[in-house]
Amino acid sequence: MKKILIANRGEIAVRIIRACREMGLSPVAVYSECDRVALHVRLADEAYPIGPSAPRDSYLRIDGLIDVARRAGADALHPGYGFLAENPEFAAAVRDAGVTFIGPTPDAIALMGSKTAARAAARAAGVPVVPGTEQPLADDLSDADAARLADTIGYPLLVKAVAGGGGKGMRTVTDPTELSSAVRAARSEARAAFGDAAVYFERQLVRPRHIEVQLLGDEHGTIVPFVERECSIQRRHQKVVEETPSPAVTPALRTAITSAAAAVARGVGYTNAGTIEFLLDEDGTFYFLEMNTRLQVEHPITEMVTGLDLVRWQIRVARGERLDLDPRGLVAPNGHAIECRIYAEDPDNNFLPSPGRLLQLRPPAGPGIRDDGGATAGSDVPIFYDPLISKLVAWAEDRPRAIARMRRGLGEYLVTGIRTTVPFFTWLLAQPEFVEGTFHTTYLDELLKARNGRPFVEATPEVEEVAAIGAALQAALAPAGFAAGVPVALAERRWKTQARVEGLRSDA
């Protein structure tokens, strides 16, 4: 294996490129029109255009990506996460093209990608699952039959898409009168998001914690689980802060939950990186929730407490190497790590995306700080993709010092030109329940509701002045044709315009 095509963009593409560099492998990038001068393109040895900016015309084109792999002479392909990373048809197409897919087998992706099939696999492995329907709801299921099924499970319950994830195709039902409309809405959203309208019912646990276990499996039957991650800080079912280890998990519970994760993976013959997700009830009972058959966004915190490079191990496993790791050391964390997902979103405007140009971008540094980013000053945040700018990680010897270090890092994080979630995280990490570790999956939504729209950034004269300067700098770009989301025609024009911005910045 000498050359790896990275079928993704942004910070995860940059992360994989860096692992390739350290292993002496040649990274190959792909890019859509609006990504033609993105950081991952500039860092790769080679880069190939794959189409217009819309994902369906570029990063989701299986035929286009396979064609690039052939033209580039790539030995292997890393899908990153998102886009086609959990698409069994893509994994099979890569394999059929004679290219090594750095991930699980197509069969494993298909099996564990179906939430109902994954639940069955967990039960077969002797792992408890959240009560719910065993099969997807029939397409022609009547409202009366749906109501009877729901009654056997109990309220509150969730209507959940069988495919996909990320909170899409999911509806909470607290009253039987809401059931039929929730099923229709979940089916419609699931069909639009995943091309599959199948849904099922699952009991909604009251104020559980979301705990997940990262694992690796090799082609020789070895499964290695890692110390758990705490992912309960969620907004509308989307993770925004992760940490490891969980403040709620005891050593005995850690042994039980990591063993359960390994049993599920072993039962399906899993290879490469994956994550088993659990819900932890208030009484300490844990239940299998689902499996993500890919590298997770939050993998850096696991790396920080284990000292391992998970991308490097993904590549080694894909080459057929054995996992010569001592599992005992990987479930005993070295210190504590926290990750905040820095998004181009406006927390004072219901977290709506804030696309535009990053006029300044200076992530924090110093002891115990890691920033996995995919952009630089002058980069555009397009309207077409997830608006993640970077993942800020803080590590320290224990949780209180990790929180203090993250707060220091957030205070040093400099970004202008767009709105970001940095002020939101600064506020969140000071909340008593977060500091004490006594939160749950609905905690953040409840906290934001109680906040009742109060701004995270107070409109002081200084803040208004900075905002005005940013608006003026953004407006100065418009005559050159670089409004937010508009593709750049030529890289040379981009750098000339950036020089102009630097001059304006000096004047400001």
Secondary structure in CASP SS format (residue, H / E / C, confidence):
PFRMAT SS
TARGET T0000
AUTHOR 0000-0000-0000
METHOD secondary structure of the structure
MODEL  1
M C 1.00
K C 1.00
K E 1.00
I E 1.00
L E 1.00
I E 1.00
A C 1.00
N C 1.00
R C 1.00
G H 1.00
E H 1.00
I H 1.00
A H 1.00
V H 1.00
R H 1.00
I H 1.00
I H 1.00
R H 1.00
A H 1.00
C H 1.00
R H 1.00
E H 1.00
M C 1.00
G C 1.00
L C 1.00
S E 1.00
P E 1.00
V E 1.00
A E 1.00
V E 1.00
Y E 1.00
S C 1.00
E H 1.00
C H 1.00
D H 1.00
R C 1.00
V C 1.00
A C 1.00
L H 1.00
H H 1.00
V H 1.00
R H 1.00
L H 1.00
A C 1.00
D C 1.00
E E 1.00
A E 1.00
Y E 1.00
P E 1.00
I C 1.00
G C 1.00
P C 1.00
S C 1.00
A C 1.00
P H 1.00
R H 1.00
D H 1.00
S C 1.00
Y C 1.00
L C 1.00
R C 1.00
I H 1.00
D H 1.00
G H 1.00
L H 1.00
I H 1.00
D H 1.00
V H 1.00
A H 1.00
R H 1.00
R H 1.00
A H 1.00
G C 1.00
A C 1.00
D C 1.00
A E 1.00
L E 1.00
H E 1.00
P C 1.00
G C 1.00
Y C 1.00
G C 1.00
F C 1.00
L C 1.00
A C 1.00
E C 1.00
N C 1.00
P H 1.00
E H 1.00
F H 1.00
A H 1.00
A H 1.00
A H 1.00
V H 1.00
R H 1.00
D H 1.00
A C 1.00
G C 1.00
V C 1.00
T E 1.00
F E 1.00
I C 1.00
G C 1.00
P C 1.00
T C 1.00
P H 1.00
D H 1.00
A H 1.00
I H 1.00
A H 1.00
L H 1.00
M H 1.00
G H 1.00
S C 1.00
K H 1.00
T H 1.00
A H 1.00
A H 1.00
R H 1.00
A H 1.00
A H 1.00
A H 1.00
R H 1.00
A H 1.00
A C 1.00
G C 1.00
V C 1.00
P C 1.00
V E 1.00
V C 1.00
P C 1.00
G E 1.00
T C 1.00
E C 1.00
Q C 1.00
P C 1.00
L C 1.00
A C 1.00
D C 1.00
D C 1.00
L C 1.00
S C 1.00
D H 1.00
A H 1.00
D H 1.00
A H 1.00
A H 1.00
R H 1.00
L H 1.00
A H 1.00
D H 1.00
T H 1.00
I H 1.00
G C 1.00
Y C 1.00
P C 1.00
L E 1.00
L E 1.00
V E 1.00
K E 1.00
A E 1.00
V C 1.00
A C 1.00
G C 1.00
G C 1.00
G C 1.00
G C 1.00
K C 1.00
G C 1.00
M E 1.00
R E 1.00
T E 1.00
V E 1.00
T C 1.00
D C 1.00
P H 1.00
T H 1.00
E H 1.00
L H 1.00
S H 1.00
S H 1.00
A H 1.00
V H 1.00
R H 1.00
A H 1.00
A H 1.00
R H 1.00
S H 1.00
E H 1.00
A H 1.00
R H 1.00
A H 1.00
A H 1.00
F H 1.00
G C 1.00
D C 1.00
A C 1.00
A C 1.00
V E 1.00
Y E 1.00
F E 1.00
E E 1.00
R E 1.00
Q C 1.00
L C 1.00
V C 1.00
R C 1.00
P C 1.00
R E 1.00
H E 1.00
I E 1.00
E E 1.00
V E 1.00
Q E 1.00
L E 1.00
L E 1.00
G E 1.00
D C 1.00
E C 1.00
H C 1.00
G C 1.00
T C 1.00
I E 1.00
V E 1.00
P E 1.00
F C 1.00
V C 1.00
E C 1.00
R E 1.00
E E 1.00
C E 1.00
S E 1.00
I E 1.00
Q E 1.00
R E 1.00
R C 1.00
H C 1.00
Q E 1.00
K E 1.00
V E 1.00
V E 1.00
E E 1.00
E E 1.00
T E 1.00
P C 1.00
S C 1.00
P C 1.00
A C 1.00
V C 1.00
T C 1.00
P H 1.00
A H 1.00
L H 1.00
R H 1.00
T H 1.00
A H 1.00
I H 1.00
T H 1.00
S H 1.00
A H 1.00
A H 1.00
A H 1.00
A H 1.00
V H 1.00
A H 1.00
R H 1.00
G H 1.00
V C 1.00
G C 1.00
Y C 1.00
T C 1.00
N E 1.00
A E 1.00
G E 1.00
T E 1.00
I E 1.00
E E 1.00
F E 1.00
L E 1.00
L E 1.00
D C 1.00
E C 1.00
D C 1.00
G C 1.00
T C 1.00
F E 1.00
Y E 1.00
F E 1.00
L E 1.00
E E 1.00
M E 1.00
N E 1.00
T C 1.00
R C 1.00
L C 1.00
Q C 1.00
V C 1.00
E C 1.00
H H 1.00
P H 1.00
I H 1.00
T H 1.00
E H 1.00
M H 1.00
V H 1.00
T H 1.00
G C 1.00
L C 1.00
D C 1.00
L H 1.00
V H 1.00
R H 1.00
W H 1.00
Q H 1.00
I H 1.00
R H 1.00
V H 1.00
A H 1.00
R C 1.00
G C 1.00
E C 1.00
R C 1.00
L C 1.00
D C 1.00
L C 1.00
D C 1.00
P H 1.00
R H 1.00
G H 1.00
L H 1.00
V C 1.00
A C 1.00
P C 1.00
N C 1.00
G C 1.00
H E 1.00
A E 1.00
I E 1.00
E E 1.00
C E 1.00
R E 1.00
I E 1.00
Y E 1.00
A C 1.00
E E 1.00
D E 1.00
P H 1.00
D H 1.00
N H 1.00
N C 1.00
F C 1.00
L E 1.00
P E 1.00
S C 1.00
P C 1.00
G E 1.00
R E 1.00
L C 1.00
L C 1.00
Q E 1.00
L E 1.00
R E 1.00
P C 1.00
P C 1.00
A C 1.00
G C 1.00
P C 1.00
G C 1.00
I E 1.00
R E 1.00
D E 1.00
D E 1.00
G E 1.00
G C 1.00
A C 1.00
T C 1.00
A C 1.00
G C 1.00
S C 1.00
D E 1.00
V E 1.00
P C 1.00
I C 1.00
F C 1.00
Y C 1.00
D C 1.00
P C 1.00
L E 1.00
I E 1.00
S E 1.00
K E 1.00
L E 1.00
V E 1.00
A E 1.00
W E 1.00
A E 1.00
E C 1.00
D C 1.00
R H 1.00
P H 1.00
R H 1.00
A H 1.00
I H 1.00
A H 1.00
R H 1.00
M H 1.00
R H 1.00
R H 1.00
G H 1.00
L H 1.00
G H 1.00
E H 1.00
Y C 1.00
L E 1.00
V E 1.00
T E 1.00
G C 1.00
I C 1.00
R C 1.00
T C 1.00
T C 1.00
V H 1.00
P H 1.00
F H 1.00
F H 1.00
T H 1.00
W H 1.00
L H 1.00
L C 1.00
A C 1.00
Q C 1.00
P H 1.00
E H 1.00
F H 1.00
V H 1.00
E H 1.00
G C 1.00
T C 1.00
F C 1.00
H C 1.00
T C 1.00
T C 1.00
Y H 1.00
L H 1.00
D H 1.00
E H 1.00
L H 1.00
L H 1.00
K H 1.00
A H 1.00
R H 1.00
N C 1.00
G C 1.00
R C 1.00
P C 1.00
F C 1.00
V C 1.00
E C 1.00
A C 1.00
T C 1.00
P H 1.00
E H 1.00
V H 1.00
E H 1.00
E H 1.00
V H 1.00
A H 1.00
A H 1.00
I H 1.00
G H 1.00
A H 1.00
A H 1.00
L H 1.00
Q H 1.00
A H 1.00
A H 1.00
L H 1.00
A H 1.00
P H 1.00
A H 1.00
G C 1.00
F C 1.00
A C 1.00
A C 1.00
G C 1.00
V C 1.00
P C 1.00
V C 1.00
A C 1.00
L C 1.00
A H 1.00
E H 1.00
R H 1.00
R H 1.00
W H 1.00
K H 1.00
T H 1.00
Q H 1.00
A H 1.00
R H 1.00
V H 1.00
E H 1.00
G H 1.00
L H 1.00
R H 1.00
S H 1.00
D H 1.00
A C 1.00
END
